[in-house]
């Protein structure tokens, strides 16, 4: 016979009352039923847990040790129940978040801070991934929500317009146009360009190339970098000019001049995307805060 929660509950109640009648009343059972329950427990444990006389009931030394451990076990069980309920309600859990450069240099940190205040016990795991990598990670269930360039066009995915930004020019501080306030992208048709690599910046490059083609030229790319830091460093070194998102103004960069582009009206959209239907309560809370509470 394996003892179960009934036996533990009966044992703790009797240990607190040290009286079969009062303990049975608290447990809403008969005194003989409680006596059988304790007998089954002692046979399973294979040691006496109580000393019984016609007048008194007392814990043995083994019973005292058993009581302390049972209380620890009950405490863990109750905590497990509470945490299970909180997890089901979205108060506890983990949300895996993918992000790219423009999101983390833009409004995403502000939202993360707001969400942490709203749900401090939901853990966020952040993964730096390009837009293309986020597409694959979402479909493979490696991330729960991705912050990427543009909407993810898939029947399995829900999108939310999270942020928009403007295209800006990045010039070395020594560039002849660095002192000109009103610039156009067309002004750089014959300039050497520094851009993010196709492997990591494919979605952004595709949008930018469409704009350049509309203006009648294709960028002369002389150097590529895998990261924003690499782009900034190459521009500062005078390797070429670049086109980036306006969130670059949130960063401190030496040796670079940032200028708006008057002939580019298209925005750079940052979308949040997630698989539907949402299965995790904590992810559901994250999305609800993102789309309804924050902003």
C-alpha angles and dihedrals in degrees: 000000000000117000119231141189091292090061093047092047091049092048094050092047092050090045089055096045099032085203124095095210096052093041092050090050091052090049093047092235137109122273093240089050091053090047090054091047093053091045091054090050094050091049089053094046089042095218132085112260097184136039108220129196130165089265108027144039120201138168120255118225088259088050091054092053091045091050093053092051093045090054090051089049092049090048091053091046093051090047089050091052092049093048092047090053092046091048091051088051093050095248092116130033144078131281118197109212127193120200141173133210100276093049096051092043091047132043101323096092089052091053093046090054091048092049092048089056091048097045108015094170096055107095119222119208110197124205124187105221135155118246092259091049090050090054090056093041093053094051091046092049093242092125131027100207129017130200105207146151109281130340121313103238102216133121089228096055135078117208132203125190101237105169144344130212139184128245111248134184122242114206133176109255088242094055115121090236095048092101095048111102101194110055134166129209087235088064088071098052092115098035126107110252133215112202140165114270120268091241094060103022102038097126093048094045091051091055093044093048090052089055093047092049090051087055091050106257144079118227115256098228110201099165137020131200131194095218141037090247089057092051092049092047094050092048092048089051090057096248092133147303126284142197117227140157122284090245085084085085088071088065130072109236125173122212094019132106119205119209134177117239111231096195096054114082099160113106127224104239122209112198132189112221134186139168118264135258095036110227103183120076091211091052089048090053090047091053092044092053090045096050103031113019107033127065 
